[in-house]
C-alpha cells in the first residue's frame, strides 16, 4: 500500500482508539446506551489537545459529537483537492472498517454500542474533500 493511501486509515484508527478509550473510562459500568450528552463530553475531553499532528501529513483539527456519532475532522496539510483525491480516500473505506472493527477498544466501546464513526477530510486550504462513515452494521 502506498504511503498516501495509508494516511487516512492510520489516522482513523489512532483517533477512534483514543475516543474509545475515553468512552471506556467514562462509561465504566454504565449501561450500553451512550447519550448525546455523554458523547459531547467525551468529544470535548478528547478535543482538548487539538489541533494535533497525527503524522507529518495529517492534522486532527477537531472531534465532535452528534446523536450516536463521533466526528473527527482532519486536514491533509500538504494536499490540495483534486479530482482523484476524494475517490482515493473513499476507496480506502474497507481498510478503515477492517481496522476499526478489529480494534477491541473501538469495536467494543463505540461500534458495539451503536456509535457511528465519521471522518471528515479537508485539504490544506480547508476545503472539504470527503467524509467516510463507519457504522456499527459495518462490523457484522
Secondary structure as GFF3:
##gff-version 3
##sequence-region A 1 140
A	DSSP	alpha_helix	3	27	.	.	.	ID=ss1
A	DSSP	alpha_helix	36	46	.	.	.	ID=ss2
A	DSSP	three_ten_helix	47	49	.	.	.	ID=ss3
A	DSSP	beta_strand	52	53	.	.	.	ID=ss4
A	DSSP	beta_strand	58	66	.	.	.	ID=ss5
A	DSSP	beta_strand	69	76	.	.	.	ID=ss6
A	DSSP	alpha_helix	85	91	.	.	.	ID=ss7
A	DSSP	alpha_helix	93	102	.	.	.	ID=ss8
A	DSSP	alpha_helix	104	109	.	.	.	ID=ss9
A	DSSP	three_ten_helix	111	113	.	.	.	ID=ss10
A	DSSP	beta_strand	116	122	.	.	.	ID=ss11
A	DSSP	beta_strand	128	134	.	.	.	ID=ss12
A	DSSP	three_ten_helix	136	139	.	.	.	ID=ss13
###
